[in-house]
Amino acid sequence: MQTPKEECIRRTQNRKTDPSTGTIWHMDDNPPPEDPKLREKLVDYVDETKPEERINEESEKFEASIQAL
């Protein structure tokens, strides 16, 4: 529950997706297989939900309610 905000943001960065399967790979934590054809077709993953903003909002909510928890 208390993952540092910086770690949450790091996890949203450096991701790639396979456009043919929709699989999302994190290049540090969950890299794709060492298949040159697969890696060639990967594109940057774009998260339209603005995860950094959402993480900041949720972190603020958590901090505000931590005493009640």
Distance bins in CASP14 RR format, pairs under 12 A and 6 or more apart:
PFRMAT RR
TARGET T0000
AUTHOR 0000-0000-0000
RMODE 2
METHOD distances of the structure
MODEL  1
1 8 0 0 0 0 0 1 0 0 0 0 0
1 58 0 0 0 0 0 1 0 0 0 0 0
1 59 0 0 0 0 0 1 0 0 0 0 0
1 62 1 0 0 1 0 0 0 0 0 0 0
1 63 0 0 0 0 0 1 0 0 0 0 0
1 65 0 0 0 0 0 1 0 0 0 0 0
1 66 0 0 0 0 1 0 0 0 0 0 0
1 69 1 0 0 1 0 0 0 0 0 0 0
2 8 0 0 0 0 0 1 0 0 0 0 0
2 59 0 0 0 0 1 0 0 0 0 0 0
2 62 0 0 0 0 1 0 0 0 0 0 0
2 63 0 0 0 0 1 0 0 0 0 0 0
2 66 0 0 0 0 1 0 0 0 0 0 0
2 69 0 0 0 0 0 1 0 0 0 0 0
3 9 0 0 0 0 0 1 0 0 0 0 0
3 10 0 0 0 0 0 1 0 0 0 0 0
3 11 0 0 0 0 1 0 0 0 0 0 0
3 55 0 0 0 0 1 0 0 0 0 0 0
3 58 0 0 0 0 0 1 0 0 0 0 0
3 59 0 0 0 0 1 0 0 0 0 0 0
3 62 0 0 0 0 0 1 0 0 0 0 0
4 10 0 0 0 0 1 0 0 0 0 0 0
4 11 0 0 0 0 0 1 0 0 0 0 0
4 55 0 0 0 0 0 1 0 0 0 0 0
4 59 0 0 0 0 1 0 0 0 0 0 0
4 62 0 0 0 0 0 1 0 0 0 0 0
4 63 0 0 0 0 0 1 0 0 0 0 0
5 11 0 0 0 0 0 1 0 0 0 0 0
5 12 0 0 0 0 0 1 0 0 0 0 0
5 51 0 0 0 0 0 1 0 0 0 0 0
5 52 0 0 0 0 1 0 0 0 0 0 0
5 53 0 0 0 0 0 1 0 0 0 0 0
5 54 0 0 0 0 0 1 0 0 0 0 0
5 55 1 0 0 1 0 0 0 0 0 0 0
5 56 1 0 0 1 0 0 0 0 0 0 0
5 57 0 0 0 0 0 1 0 0 0 0 0
5 58 0 0 0 0 1 0 0 0 0 0 0
5 59 1 0 1 0 0 0 0 0 0 0 0
5 60 0 0 0 0 1 0 0 0 0 0 0
5 62 0 0 0 0 1 0 0 0 0 0 0
5 63 0 0 0 0 1 0 0 0 0 0 0
6 12 0 0 0 0 0 1 0 0 0 0 0
6 13 0 0 0 0 0 1 0 0 0 0 0
6 52 0 0 0 0 0 1 0 0 0 0 0
6 55 0 0 0 0 1 0 0 0 0 0 0
6 56 0 0 0 0 0 1 0 0 0 0 0
6 59 0 0 0 0 0 1 0 0 0 0 0
7 13 0 0 0 0 0 1 0 0 0 0 0
7 28 0 0 0 0 0 1 0 0 0 0 0
7 29 0 0 0 0 0 1 0 0 0 0 0
7 55 0 0 0 0 1 0 0 0 0 0 0
7 59 0 0 0 0 0 1 0 0 0 0 0
8 51 0 0 0 0 1 0 0 0 0 0 0
8 52 0 0 0 0 1 0 0 0 0 0 0
8 53 0 0 0 0 0 1 0 0 0 0 0
8 54 0 0 0 0 1 0 0 0 0 0 0
8 55 1 0 1 0 0 0 0 0 0 0 0
8 56 0 0 0 0 1 0 0 0 0 0 0
8 57 0 0 0 0 0 1 0 0 0 0 0
8 58 0 0 0 0 1 0 0 0 0 0 0
8 59 1 0 0 1 0 0 0 0 0 0 0
8 62 0 0 0 0 0 1 0 0 0 0 0
9 47 0 0 0 0 0 1 0 0 0 0 0
9 50 0 0 0 0 0 1 0 0 0 0 0
9 51 1 0 0 1 0 0 0 0 0 0 0
9 52 1 0 1 0 0 0 0 0 0 0 0
9 53 0 0 0 0 0 1 0 0 0 0 0
9 54 0 0 0 0 0 1 0 0 0 0 0
9 55 1 0 1 0 0 0 0 0 0 0 0
9 56 0 0 0 0 1 0 0 0 0 0 0
9 58 0 0 0 0 0 1 0 0 0 0 0
9 59 0 0 0 0 1 0 0 0 0 0 0
10 26 0 0 0 0 1 0 0 0 0 0 0
10 27 0 0 0 0 0 1 0 0 0 0 0
10 28 0 0 0 0 1 0 0 0 0 0 0
10 29 0 0 0 0 1 0 0 0 0 0 0
10 51 0 0 0 0 0 1 0 0 0 0 0
10 52 0 0 0 0 0 1 0 0 0 0 0
10 55 0 0 0 0 0 1 0 0 0 0 0
11 24 0 0 0 0 0 1 0 0 0 0 0
11 26 1 0 0 1 0 0 0 0 0 0 0
11 27 0 0 0 0 0 1 0 0 0 0 0
11 28 0 0 0 0 1 0 0 0 0 0 0
11 29 1 0 0 1 0 0 0 0 0 0 0
11 30 0 0 0 0 1 0 0 0 0 0 0
11 45 0 0 0 0 0 1 0 0 0 0 0
11 47 0 0 0 0 0 1 0 0 0 0 0
11 51 0 0 0 0 1 0 0 0 0 0 0
11 52 0 0 0 0 0 1 0 0 0 0 0
11 55 0 0 0 0 1 0 0 0 0 0 0
12 24 0 0 0 0 0 1 0 0 0 0 0
12 26 0 0 0 0 1 0 0 0 0 0 0
12 28 0 0 0 0 0 1 0 0 0 0 0
12 29 0 0 0 0 0 1 0 0 0 0 0
12 45 0 0 0 0 1 0 0 0 0 0 0
12 46 0 0 0 0 0 1 0 0 0 0 0
12 47 1 0 0 1 0 0 0 0 0 0 0
12 49 0 0 0 0 1 0 0 0 0 0 0
12 50 0 0 0 0 1 0 0 0 0 0 0
12 51 1 0 1 0 0 0 0 0 0 0 0
12 52 1 0 0 1 0 0 0 0 0 0 0
12 53 0 0 0 0 0 1 0 0 0 0 0
12 54 0 0 0 0 1 0 0 0 0 0 0
12 55 1 0 0 1 0 0 0 0 0 0 0
12 56 0 0 0 0 0 1 0 0 0 0 0
13 26 0 0 0 0 1 0 0 0 0 0 0
13 27 0 0 0 0 1 0 0 0 0 0 0
13 28 0 0 0 0 1 0 0 0 0 0 0
13 29 0 0 0 0 0 1 0 0 0 0 0
13 44 0 0 0 0 0 1 0 0 0 0 0
13 45 0 0 0 0 1 0 0 0 0 0 0
13 46 0 0 0 0 0 1 0 0 0 0 0
13 47 0 0 0 0 1 0 0 0 0 0 0
13 51 0 0 0 0 1 0 0 0 0 0 0
13 52 0 0 0 0 1 0 0 0 0 0 0
13 55 0 0 0 0 0 1 0 0 0 0 0
14 24 0 0 0 0 0 1 0 0 0 0 0
14 25 0 0 0 0 1 0 0 0 0 0 0
14 26 1 0 0 1 0 0 0 0 0 0 0
14 27 1 0 1 0 0 0 0 0 0 0 0
14 28 1 0 1 0 0 0 0 0 0 0 0
14 29 0 0 0 0 1 0 0 0 0 0 0
14 30 0 0 0 0 0 1 0 0 0 0 0
14 31 0 0 0 0 1 0 0 0 0 0 0
14 42 0 0 0 0 0 1 0 0 0 0 0
14 44 0 0 0 0 1 0 0 0 0 0 0
14 45 0 0 0 0 1 0 0 0 0 0 0
15 22 0 0 0 0 0 1 0 0 0 0 0
15 23 0 0 0 0 0 1 0 0 0 0 0
15 24 1 0 1 0 0 0 0 0 0 0 0
15 25 1 0 0 1 0 0 0 0 0 0 0
15 26 1 0 1 0 0 0 0 0 0 0 0
15 27 1 0 0 1 0 0 0 0 0 0 0
15 28 0 0 0 0 1 0 0 0 0 0 0
15 29 0 0 0 0 1 0 0 0 0 0 0
15 30 0 0 0 0 1 0 0 0 0 0 0
15 31 0 0 0 0 0 1 0 0 0 0 0
15 32 0 0 0 0 0 1 0 0 0 0 0
15 42 0 0 0 0 1 0 0 0 0 0 0
15 43 0 0 0 0 0 1 0 0 0 0 0
15 44 1 0 0 1 0 0 0 0 0 0 0
15 45 1 1 0 0 0 0 0 0 0 0 0
15 46 0 0 0 0 1 0 0 0 0 0 0
15 47 1 0 0 1 0 0 0 0 0 0 0
15 51 0 0 0 0 0 1 0 0 0 0 0
16 22 0 0 0 0 0 1 0 0 0 0 0
16 23 0 0 0 0 1 0 0 0 0 0 0
16 24 1 0 0 1 0 0 0 0 0 0 0
16 25 1 0 1 0 0 0 0 0 0 0 0
16 26 0 0 0 0 1 0 0 0 0 0 0
16 27 1 0 0 1 0 0 0 0 0 0 0
16 28 0 0 0 0 0 1 0 0 0 0 0
16 30 0 0 0 0 0 1 0 0 0 0 0
16 31 0 0 0 0 1 0 0 0 0 0 0
16 32 1 0 0 1 0 0 0 0 0 0 0
16 38 0 0 0 0 1 0 0 0 0 0 0
16 39 0 0 0 0 1 0 0 0 0 0 0
16 40 0 0 0 0 0 1 0 0 0 0 0
16 41 0 0 0 0 1 0 0 0 0 0 0
16 42 1 0 1 0 0 0 0 0 0 0 0
16 43 1 0 0 1 0 0 0 0 0 0 0
16 44 1 0 0 1 0 0 0 0 0 0 0
16 45 1 0 1 0 0 0 0 0 0 0 0
16 46 0 0 0 0 0 1 0 0 0 0 0
17 23 1 0 0 1 0 0 0 0 0 0 0
17 24 1 0 1 0 0 0 0 0 0 0 0
17 25 1 0 0 1 0 0 0 0 0 0 0
17 26 0 0 0 0 0 1 0 0 0 0 0
17 27 0 0 0 0 0 1 0 0 0 0 0
17 32 0 0 0 0 1 0 0 0 0 0 0
17 38 0 0 0 0 0 1 0 0 0 0 0
17 41 0 0 0 0 1 0 0 0 0 0 0
17 42 1 0 0 1 0 0 0 0 0 0 0
17 43 1 0 1 0 0 0 0 0 0 0 0
17 44 1 0 0 1 0 0 0 0 0 0 0
17 45 1 0 1 0 0 0 0 0 0 0 0
17 46 0 0 0 0 1 0 0 0 0 0 0
17 47 0 0 0 0 0 1 0 0 0 0 0
18 24 0 0 0 0 1 0 0 0 0 0 0
18 25 1 0 0 1 0 0 0 0 0 0 0
18 32 1 0 0 1 0 0 0 0 0 0 0
18 33 0 0 0 0 0 1 0 0 0 0 0
18 35 0 0 0 0 0 1 0 0 0 0 0
18 37 0 0 0 0 0 1 0 0 0 0 0
18 38 1 0 0 1 0 0 0 0 0 0 0
18 39 0 0 0 0 1 0 0 0 0 0 0
18 40 0 0 0 0 0 1 0 0 0 0 0
18 41 1 0 0 1 0 0 0 0 0 0 0
18 42 1 0 1 0 0 0 0 0 0 0 0
18 43 0 0 0 0 1 0 0 0 0 0 0
18 44 0 0 0 0 0 1 0 0 0 0 0
18 45 0 0 0 0 1 0 0 0 0 0 0
19 38 0 0 0 0 0 1 0 0 0 0 0
19 40 0 0 0 0 0 1 0 0 0 0 0
19 41 1 0 0 1 0 0 0 0 0 0 0
19 42 0 0 0 0 1 0 0 0 0 0 0
19 43 1 0 1 0 0 0 0 0 0 0 0
19 44 0 0 0 0 0 1 0 0 0 0 0
19 45 0 0 0 0 0 1 0 0 0 0 0
19 46 0 0 0 0 0 1 0 0 0 0 0
20 37 0 0 0 0 0 1 0 0 0 0 0
20 38 0 0 0 0 1 0 0 0 0 0 0
20 40 0 0 0 0 0 1 0 0 0 0 0
20 41 1 0 0 1 0 0 0 0 0 0 0
20 42 0 0 0 0 0 1 0 0 0 0 0
20 43 0 0 0 0 0 1 0 0 0 0 0
21 32 0 0 0 0 0 1 0 0 0 0 0
21 38 0 0 0 0 1 0 0 0 0 0 0
21 41 0 0 0 0 1 0 0 0 0 0 0
21 42 0 0 0 0 0 1 0 0 0 0 0
22 32 0 0 0 0 0 1 0 0 0 0 0
22 41 0 0 0 0 0 1 0 0 0 0 0
22 42 0 0 0 0 0 1 0 0 0 0 0
22 43 0 0 0 0 0 1 0 0 0 0 0
22 45 0 0 0 0 1 0 0 0 0 0 0
23 30 0 0 0 0 1 0 0 0 0 0 0
23 31 0 0 0 0 0 1 0 0 0 0 0
23 32 1 0 0 1 0 0 0 0 0 0 0
23 33 0 0 0 0 0 1 0 0 0 0 0
23 38 0 0 0 0 1 0 0 0 0 0 0
23 41 0 0 0 0 0 1 0 0 0 0 0
23 42 0 0 0 0 1 0 0 0 0 0 0
23 43 0 0 0 0 0 1 0 0 0 0 0
23 45 0 0 0 0 0 1 0 0 0 0 0
24 30 0 0 0 0 1 0 0 0 0 0 0
24 31 0 0 0 0 0 1 0 0 0 0 0
24 32 0 0 0 0 1 0 0 0 0 0 0
24 42 0 0 0 0 1 0 0 0 0 0 0
24 43 0 0 0 0 0 1 0 0 0 0 0
24 44 0 0 0 0 0 1 0 0 0 0 0
24 45 1 0 1 0 0 0 0 0 0 0 0
24 46 0 0 0 0 0 1 0 0 0 0 0
24 47 0 0 0 0 1 0 0 0 0 0 0
25 31 1 0 0 1 0 0 0 0 0 0 0
25 32 1 0 1 0 0 0 0 0 0 0 0
25 33 0 0 0 0 1 0 0 0 0 0 0
25 35 0 0 0 0 0 1 0 0 0 0 0
25 38 0 0 0 0 1 0 0 0 0 0 0
25 39 0 0 0 0 1 0 0 0 0 0 0
25 41 0 0 0 0 0 1 0 0 0 0 0
25 42 1 0 0 1 0 0 0 0 0 0 0
25 43 0 0 0 0 0 1 0 0 0 0 0
25 44 0 0 0 0 0 1 0 0 0 0 0
25 45 0 0 0 0 1 0 0 0 0 0 0
26 32 0 0 0 0 1 0 0 0 0 0 0
26 42 0 0 0 0 0 1 0 0 0 0 0
26 45 0 0 0 0 1 0 0 0 0 0 0
27 39 0 0 0 0 1 0 0 0 0 0 0
27 42 0 0 0 0 1 0 0 0 0 0 0
27 44 0 0 0 0 0 1 0 0 0 0 0
27 45 0 0 0 0 1 0 0 0 0 0 0
30 45 0 0 0 0 0 1 0 0 0 0 0
31 38 0 0 0 0 0 1 0 0 0 0 0
31 39 0 0 0 0 1 0 0 0 0 0 0
31 42 0 0 0 0 0 1 0 0 0 0 0
32 38 1 0 1 0 0 0 0 0 0 0 0
32 39 1 0 0 1 0 0 0 0 0 0 0
32 40 0 0 0 0 0 1 0 0 0 0 0
32 41 0 0 0 0 0 1 0 0 0 0 0
32 42 1 0 0 1 0 0 0 0 0 0 0
32 43 0 0 0 0 0 1 0 0 0 0 0
32 45 0 0 0 0 0 1 0 0 0 0 0
33 39 0 0 0 0 1 0 0 0 0 0 0
33 42 0 0 0 0 0 1 0 0 0 0 0
35 41 0 0 0 0 1 0 0 0 0 0 0
35 42 0 0 0 0 0 1 0 0 0 0 0
36 42 0 0 0 0 0 1 0 0 0 0 0
45 51 0 0 0 0 0 1 0 0 0 0 0
47 53 0 0 0 0 0 1 0 0 0 0 0
47 54 0 0 0 0 1 0 0 0 0 0 0
47 55 0 0 0 0 0 1 0 0 0 0 0
48 54 0 0 0 0 0 1 0 0 0 0 0
49 55 0 0 0 0 0 1 0 0 0 0 0
49 57 0 0 0 0 0 1 0 0 0 0 0
49 58 0 0 0 0 0 1 0 0 0 0 0
50 56 0 0 0 0 1 0 0 0 0 0 0
50 57 0 0 0 0 1 0 0 0 0 0 0
51 57 0 0 0 0 0 1 0 0 0 0 0
51 58 0 0 0 0 0 1 0 0 0 0 0
51 59 0 0 0 0 0 1 0 0 0 0 0
52 58 0 0 0 0 0 1 0 0 0 0 0
52 59 0 0 0 0 0 1 0 0 0 0 0
53 59 0 0 0 0 0 1 0 0 0 0 0
53 60 0 0 0 0 0 1 0 0 0 0 0
54 60 0 0 0 0 0 1 0 0 0 0 0
54 61 0 0 0 0 0 1 0 0 0 0 0
55 61 0 0 0 0 0 1 0 0 0 0 0
55 62 0 0 0 0 0 1 0 0 0 0 0
56 62 0 0 0 0 0 1 0 0 0 0 0
56 63 0 0 0 0 0 1 0 0 0 0 0
57 63 0 0 0 0 0 1 0 0 0 0 0
57 64 0 0 0 0 0 1 0 0 0 0 0
58 64 0 0 0 0 0 1 0 0 0 0 0
58 65 0 0 0 0 0 1 0 0 0 0 0
59 65 0 0 0 0 0 1 0 0 0 0 0
59 66 0 0 0 0 0 1 0 0 0 0 0
60 66 0 0 0 0 0 1 0 0 0 0 0
61 68 0 0 0 0 0 1 0 0 0 0 0
61 69 0 0 0 0 0 1 0 0 0 0 0
62 68 0 0 0 0 0 1 0 0 0 0 0
62 69 0 0 0 0 1 0 0 0 0 0 0
63 69 0 0 0 0 0 1 0 0 0 0 0
END
